[in-house]
Amino acid sequence: MHSRARPRIEVDYPATFTSDQLSGSGTLKNLTISGAEIQSQADLAIGSRLALSIHASGARPPIVITIAVVRWKHNDRFGLEFVRFDGRSKQQLEDMLNPHDSSSPR
């Protein structure tokens, strides 16, 4: 196994997703700026492309990933790679993953 270049945080966030074949929901178990692990009963194939909405805690709007790709699956867990974000969602995710940087001027 190779080491990951990006920090991974453990989370327990509800998420919804839609692919060409199905819509579903699940729980994000960990998260990085480039992907996530989701637990779901949905039958997603490796290589499936989907749109994902992450419903983080607090009053934040959902983080919307317009294209995510299933890179691995094991039982009811899937590894997703984030390909394209909607609007400010990438910045919102970066701020959430690096809260100590949020006070820096932009």
N, C-alpha and C positions, 0 to 999 in steps of 0.2 A: 504494500500500500504506500502511496505517496502522501506527504504531508500537505495540508491545505494551506493555500496562500492567504485566504481570507478568514477573519475570525467568524466563528459560528456561535450563535446564541441559542440557548434552549428556550423554547416558547410553548405556549399552549393557546394558539389563536384559531378561532374558527375561520374557515375559508370556503368560498364557493368557486366553482369552475364550470366552464362550458367548452366542449370540444365539438367537432363536426358530428360525432356519433352520440354524445350524451352530455347531460348536465348532472352535477353532483355537488356534494359538500364533503368536508373533512376537517381535520385538525392539523395545523402546522405544528410540528414537533421541534424543528430547529430551522434556523434562518441565517442566510448570509446575503450580501449584496448581489451575489450572482446565482442564488438558488435556495432551495428549501427541501425539507423532507416533510411529506404529508401522509397522514394516516387516513384512509378512506376505504369504504366498501366498494367503491366504483371499480369497474373492470377496465382499467386503462392499459393500453399496450405500450411497450417501450417504443419511443419515437413519436407518440401521439403529441399533437400540438393543441394547446388549450389556452383560454383566457382565464386568469385567476384574480380573484378579489380577496385580499387579506383584511380581516376585520380585527385590527389591533385593539388592545384595551385603551380605555380613555375616550375622549370625545373626538379623536382624529377621524377624518374621512377614510374610507377603505383605501388601501394601497392596491392599485390596479396594474397588473402585468398583462399587457395585451397579447403577448406570445410567451408561453413557457413550454418546454419540451420535456417529456418524461424520459429520463436517462437510465433509470434502473427501477426495478420493483422487486419486492420480497414480501410475500403474504399480503397484508393489507397496507403496506407502506410503499411509497413511491418517492424517488429522487427527481426533483425538477430543476432544470436550468432555465434561468430567466433570460429571455432574448430581447424583448422590447417592453418598455414601460409606457404607461399612459401619463401624459402631462408632467406634473411635478412628483409623480409617485416614486421615481428613483431617488430624488433628493429627500423626500419624506422618509424613505426606507434608510438612506444613509444617516439622516438625523436620528432616527430611532436606534440604529445600530451603534452610533457614536455619540451618545448624549452629552459627553463632556465637550464636544466641539460645537454644540448648538449655540453657545454664547459668543462664539467668535463672530466678528463683523463679516458681512458678505459683500 
